[in-house]
Amino acid sequence: MKPWIPFAAGLLAASTAMADMAAVDQNGDGMASYEEIAAVYPDVTEEAFAGMDTNGDGSLDADEMMAAQEAGQLPKAE
């Protein structure tokens, strides 16, 4: 395997997460509140959101959003 393939895959995943964050982040603070997530993903419950919010600050950052997508907890924005 070419050594750059994992690096490229990581960049693609990060850019996808950033695009999804841009689609969700209505107030432009770089974080996704439950209300912002629910507006785009109406099936996400507050309990599911709390499970995605691994640092417990009440918002998802891009890393938490990407981790939730990779775990299948949150679909990628369309």
C-alpha positions as CSV (number, residue, x, y, z in Angstrom):
1,M,0.0,0.0,0.0
2,K,1.2,3.5,-0.8
3,P,2.1,5.4,2.4
4,W,0.1,8.4,1.4
5,I,-3.2,6.5,1.1
6,P,-4.0,6.6,4.8
7,F,-3.1,10.2,5.0
8,A,-5.3,11.1,2.0
9,A,-8.2,9.1,3.6
10,G,-7.8,11.0,6.8
11,L,-7.8,14.4,5.0
12,L,-11.0,13.3,3.1
13,A,-12.7,12.3,6.4
14,A,-11.7,15.6,8.0
15,S,-12.9,17.7,5.1
16,T,-16.2,15.8,5.1
17,A,-16.7,16.5,8.8
18,M,-15.9,20.2,8.2
19,A,-18.5,20.3,5.4
20,D,-21.1,18.7,7.6
21,M,-20.3,21.1,10.4
22,A,-20.8,24.0,8.0
23,A,-24.2,22.6,7.1
24,V,-25.2,22.2,10.7
25,D,-23.6,25.2,12.5
26,Q,-26.2,27.9,12.0
27,N,-24.6,30.6,14.2
28,G,-21.1,30.1,12.9
29,D,-19.4,29.4,16.2
30,G,-17.7,26.2,15.0
31,M,-19.8,24.1,17.3
32,A,-23.1,22.2,16.8
33,S,-25.7,22.5,19.6
34,Y,-28.5,20.0,20.0
35,E,-30.9,22.4,18.4
36,E,-28.6,22.8,15.3
37,I,-28.2,19.1,15.1
38,A,-31.9,18.4,15.4
39,A,-32.7,20.9,12.7
40,V,-30.7,18.9,10.2
41,Y,-31.1,15.4,11.7
42,P,-34.6,15.4,13.3
43,D,-34.3,11.7,14.4
44,V,-31.4,12.5,16.8
45,T,-32.7,12.5,20.3
46,E,-31.3,14.5,23.2
47,E,-30.0,11.2,24.7
48,A,-28.2,10.3,21.5
49,F,-26.7,13.8,21.3
50,A,-25.4,13.5,24.8
51,G,-23.7,10.3,23.9
52,M,-22.0,12.0,21.0
53,D,-20.9,14.9,23.2
54,T,-17.9,13.1,24.6
55,N,-16.5,16.1,26.5
56,G,-19.9,17.0,28.0
57,D,-19.8,20.7,27.0
58,G,-23.3,20.7,25.4
59,S,-22.0,21.0,21.9
60,L,-20.3,18.9,19.2
61,D,-17.1,20.1,17.8
62,A,-15.8,18.8,14.4
63,D,-13.9,15.9,16.0
64,E,-17.0,14.7,18.0
65,M,-19.1,15.0,14.9
66,M,-16.7,13.0,12.8
67,A,-16.4,10.3,15.6
68,A,-20.2,10.1,15.7
69,Q,-20.4,9.7,12.0
70,E,-17.7,7.0,12.0
71,A,-19.6,5.2,14.8
72,G,-22.8,5.3,12.8
73,Q,-24.5,7.5,15.4
74,L,-24.9,10.4,13.0
75,P,-25.4,10.3,9.2
76,K,-23.3,12.5,6.9
77,A,-25.2,15.7,6.0
78,E,-26.7,15.7,2.5
